Amino acid sequence: MCTGICFAQQKPHRPGDELRSLNWDVIGTVKFELTDKNELLPIYSATINRFKDAEFDLTGYLIPIKSAKKQQKFLLATLPINQCYFCGQNGVPIMIMVELNSPVEFTEKPIRVKGTLKLANTNASYQPPVSITNAKVII
C-alpha cells in the first residue's frame, strides 16, 4: 500500500509527535469484530455513544485521501503523514473521516476541527466507521 514517495518522506517515530487528548481517548474506545463474512465491524462503547450525533472537536493531523492542494474530505490521525504508518514502522494510528463545510489547505501541522460525530455500522476495511461531518476548522 505504501509507495516510494512514502519511503522518501518517512521519518523515525518520535513519541512527541503523537497527539493525545481526552477526545482521542473517546475515539479509541471503539473495538472491532471480524465476522464470518470477513467484515471488520465496529463495536461502540457507551463512552463514544454518548457523543453520537453531538458536537465534537478533535485536533489531529490531516491525511489526504485525494491528491489536491485543498482538502474537504480527509482522514484525521494521531500521527503525522510523514511517519508513514502504512509501511509498518509505527503501527496504524487511530483515524477518523472528516468532512468539512469548506476546503482547507493541506498542512503538516495539527489542525483542530469541530462538527457532528457520526458512528456508522459499516465494514471498517473499506471506510472509517467514525466521522465528523458538517465540520469547520477551529483556529
Protein Blocks (a to p, Z undefined) as FASTA:
>chain_A
ZZfklmmmpccddfklpccdfklmmmmmpccdddfkopacddddfklmmmgoiacddddd
dddfbdcfbdfbdcddfbdfklommnomnopadddddddfbdcdddfbdcdddddddddd
bdfklocfbdcehiacdZZ
